[in-house]
């Protein structure tokens, strides 16, 4: 497994996404086994957020980690905060909160639930129209001084929002976790990936398969993309269309780190095979054309 250096933090080239952990209906022992299996594959980075699973996924992961605490030293734990959802927390309306008190409280809560003393990476989950960049910076730097978070980043930020927060921080923002796929190509054209490449910052890519939309039989765009992925899979000897899609992502010069959202170890193992695949430029653009419905200008 190739690893990635994000300004001092080493992450695995692919990241295990745990946002659907509760949907997998695993016992704590089964969760531990899954964690051990993807570690054996070289996937050592785990993506979480305080809100996942109605605020319960981090606790379920921590319950498994408690069965074998020594594994923590092999892992890079990533979490996010800043979204407030109705449910167990009692909010009436979904909203954002990047106030210092909320950030500090939620980071502490994630530490407790994940059964760890520190997070390797904490991200601000969504850009907040009420974000006071000075206040956010003070909270993040306090977490760093207290040894509770090693590195920081953002998620779903525009280039200007990223630069605003960075302008107030003495610490570097080391990533922007964004949605990228043939079904969501805006970051390729709106300056997001250009900005990250300019700053030599590698993005994390979420919903690489469109949240499952890629496999929808009713979606004409997804159907067009699937057909092209299948043709290319046959040409290059890929074992599945998802493997071709990950190869398409890995070809981007910003070098995104795909987040894998499956609880099936076979799917993770298959995704890793994308690292051995090489698309020609024409094959890459055939997927682009299938996604957009037209040739390049």
C-alpha positions in Angstrom: 0.0 0.0 0.0 1.3 3.4 -1.0 0.9 6.1 1.8 0.4 9.8 1.5 2.2 12.6 3.4 -0.1 15.5 4.1 2.3 18.1 5.4 3.7 15.8 8.1 0.7 13.5 8.7 1.0 10.2 6.9 -2.3 8.7 5.8 -3.1 5.5 3.9 -3.7 6.1 0.1 -7.2 4.9 0.6 -9.2 5.7 3.7 -11.8 3.6 5.5 -15.1 5.6 5.8 -17.2 4.7 8.8 -20.2 6.9 8.3 -22.4 3.8 7.7 -21.0 1.7 10.4 -24.3 1.1 12.2 -25.9 0.0 8.9 -23.4 -2.9 8.7 -25.1 -4.4 11.8 -21.8 -5.8 13.2 -21.1 -7.0 16.7 -18.2 -5.3 18.5 -16.1 -8.4 17.7 -17.0 -8.2 14.0 -16.2 -4.5 13.9 -12.8 -5.3 15.4 -12.2 -8.0 12.8 -13.1 -5.7 10.0 -10.7 -3.1 11.4 -7.9 -5.6 11.6 -8.6 -6.8 8.1 -8.3 -3.4 6.5 -5.2 -2.7 8.5 -3.7 -5.9 7.1 -4.5 -4.4 3.6 -2.6 -1.3 4.5 -5.7 0.9 5.1 -4.8 2.5 8.4 -6.7 5.8 8.2 -10.3 5.9 9.4 -12.8 8.7 8.6 -15.5 9.6 11.2 -17.7 12.6 12.1 -19.5 13.4 15.3 -22.9 13.3 13.6 -22.5 9.9 11.8 -25.1 7.4 12.8 -27.1 9.9 14.7 -24.0 10.7 16.8 -23.4 6.9 17.5 -20.9 5.7 14.9 -17.8 6.9 16.8 -19.0 5.1 20.0 -19.5 1.9 18.1 -16.0 2.2 16.6 -14.5 3.0 20.1 -16.3 0.0 21.5 -14.5 -2.2 19.0 -11.2 -0.5 19.6 -11.5 -1.0 23.3 -11.3 -4.8 22.7 -7.7 -4.3 21.4 -6.4 -0.8 22.4 -2.9 -1.5 21.1 -4.3 -1.1 17.5 -4.6 2.7 18.1 -0.9 3.1 17.5 -1.4 1.7 13.9 -4.3 4.0 13.1 -4.9 7.5 12.0 -8.2 8.7 13.3 -10.0 11.5 11.5 -13.2 13.2 12.7 -15.3 16.2 11.8 -17.4 18.7 13.7 -19.6 21.8 13.0 -22.9 20.3 11.9 -25.8 20.1 14.3 -28.6 17.6 13.5 -31.9 16.9 15.2 -32.1 13.5 16.9 -30.2 12.4 20.0 -28.7 15.8 20.5 -32.2 17.4 20.7 -31.7 20.2 18.1 -34.9 21.3 16.4 -33.4 22.5 13.1 -30.3 21.3 11.2 -27.7 24.0 11.4 -24.0 24.8 11.6 -22.0 25.8 14.6 -18.4 26.7 14.4 -18.3 28.5 17.7 -15.2 27.8 19.8 -17.2 26.3 22.6 -19.0 23.8 20.2 -15.7 22.8 18.5 -14.0 22.2 21.8 -16.9 20.3 23.2 -17.4 18.1 20.1 -13.7 17.3 19.8 -13.7 16.2 23.5 -16.8 14.1 22.8 -15.2 12.4 19.8 -12.1 11.6 21.8 -14.2 9.9 24.5 -16.4 8.0 22.1 -13.5 6.8 19.9 -11.6 5.7 23.0 -8.5 7.7 22.3 -6.5 10.5 23.8 -5.9 12.4 20.5 -7.2 12.7 17.0 -4.7 12.6 14.2 -6.9 15.0 12.1 -9.9 17.2 12.8 -11.9 18.8 10.1 -14.5 21.6 10.1 -17.3 19.6 8.4 -19.1 22.4 6.4 -18.5 26.1 5.7 -20.6 28.1 8.2 -21.9 31.5 7.1 -21.5 32.6 10.7 -18.0 31.3 11.0 -15.7 33.7 12.8 -12.3 32.7 11.5 -10.4 34.1 14.5 -12.6 32.2 16.9 -12.3 28.9 15.0 -8.5 29.4 14.8 -8.3 30.0 18.6 -10.2 26.8 19.3 -8.1 24.7 16.9 -4.9 26.0 18.3 -6.0 25.3 21.8 -6.8 21.7 20.9 -3.3 21.4 19.4 -1.6 23.0 22.4 -3.5 20.6 24.7 -2.3 17.6 22.6 -5.8 16.6 21.7 -5.5 17.0 17.9 -2.4 16.7 15.8 -3.5 18.2 12.5 -6.4 20.2 11.1 -8.3 20.6 7.8 -11.7 21.4 6.4 -14.4 19.7 4.5 -16.6 21.0 1.6 -14.9 24.4 1.7 -14.5 26.7 -1.3 -11.0 28.1 -2.0 -11.8 31.4 -0.5 -13.3 29.9 2.6 -10.2 27.7 3.0 -7.9 30.7 2.6 -9.9 32.8 5.1 -9.5 30.2 7.9 -5.9 29.6 6.9 -5.2 33.3 7.2 -6.0 33.2 10.9 -4.2 30.0 11.8 -0.5 29.6 12.6 -1.0 25.8 11.8 -1.4 24.6 8.3 -4.7 23.3 7.1 -3.6 20.0 5.5 -6.6 18.9 3.5 -10.1 19.7 2.2 -12.4 16.7 2.1 -14.7 17.2 -0.9 -17.2 15.2 -2.9 -15.5 14.1 -6.2 -16.8 11.6 -8.7 -17.9 11.4 -12.4 -21.3 12.3 -10.9 -19.9 15.3 -9.0 -17.3 16.9 -11.2 -17.7 20.6 -10.1 -14.4 20.6 -8.1 -12.6 19.9 -11.4 -13.9 23.1 -12.9 -14.8 25.5 -10.1 -11.2 26.1 -8.9 -11.4 23.8 -5.9 -8.8 21.3 -7.1 -6.8 24.0 -8.8 -6.5 25.8 -5.5 -5.4 22.6 -3.7 -2.9 21.7 -6.3 -1.5 25.2 -6.2 -1.1 24.9 -2.4 0.3 21.3 -2.7 -2.6 20.1 -0.5 -4.1 16.7 -1.2 -7.9 16.5 -1.0 -9.8 13.6 0.6 -12.6 12.4 -1.8 -15.9 11.4 -0.4 -18.9 9.8 -2.1 -16.7 8.5 -4.9 -19.5 6.2 -6.2 -22.1 8.9 -5.8 -23.5 7.5 -2.6 -24.5 4.4 -4.6 -26.1 6.5 -7.3 -23.6 5.1 -9.8 -25.5 1.7 -9.7 -29.0 3.2 -10.1 -30.8 1.6 -13.1 -33.2 4.6 -13.3 -30.5 7.3 -13.5 -29.6 8.0 -17.2 -26.3 9.8 -16.3 -25.2 6.9 -14.0 -26.2 4.4 -16.7 -24.0 6.2 -19.3 -21.1 6.3 -16.9 -21.5 2.6 -16.0 -21.4 1.6 -19.6 -18.2 3.5 -20.3 -16.6 2.2 -17.1 -17.5 -1.3 -18.2 -15.9 -0.9 -21.7 -12.7 0.5 -20.1 -12.7 -2.3 -17.5 -12.6 -4.9 -20.3 -9.9 -3.0 -22.1 -7.5 -2.7 -19.2 -8.4 -5.9 -17.3 -10.0 -4.3 -14.3 -12.2 -6.6 -12.1 -15.0 -4.1 -11.7 -16.3 -0.7 -12.7 -15.6 0.7 -9.3 -11.9 -0.2 -9.7 -11.9 1.8 -13.0 -13.6 4.8 -11.3 -11.0 4.8 -8.5 -8.2 4.8 -11.1 -9.9 7.8 -12.8 -9.8 9.6 -9.4 -6.2 8.6 -8.8 -5.2 10.1 -12.1 -6.1 13.6 -10.9 -2.9 15.7 -10.4 -4.2 16.9 -7.0 -3.8 13.3 -5.9 -7.0 12.8 -3.9 -7.3 10.2 -1.2 -10.5 8.2 -1.8 -12.7 7.3 1.1 -14.2 3.9 0.9 -17.6 3.5 2.5 -18.1 -0.2 2.3 -18.2 -2.6 5.3 -17.2 -5.5 3.1 -13.5 -6.2 3.1 -13.7 -7.7 -0.4 -14.9 -4.3 -1.8 -12.0 -2.5 -0.1 -9.5 -5.1 -1.4 -10.9 -4.7 -4.9 -10.7 -0.9 -4.7 -7.0 -1.1 -3.8 -6.4 -2.8 -7.2 -7.0 0.6 -8.8 -3.4 1.5 -7.8 -2.1 -0.9 -10.5 -4.3 0.4 -13.2 -3.3 3.2 -15.6 -5.8 5.0 -17.8 -4.8 6.7 -21.0 -5.8 10.3 -21.3 -8.4 9.3 -23.9 -9.9 6.7 -21.6 -10.0 9.2 -18.8 -11.8 11.7 -21.0 -14.2 9.1 -22.2 -15.5 8.9 -18.6 -15.7 12.7 -18.5 -17.7 12.7 -21.7 -20.0 9.9 -20.4 -20.6 12.0 -17.3 -21.2 15.4 -19.0 -23.0 14.1 -22.1 -20.8 16.1 -24.5 -17.3 16.3 -25.8 -14.8 18.8 -24.4 -15.2 22.4 -25.8 
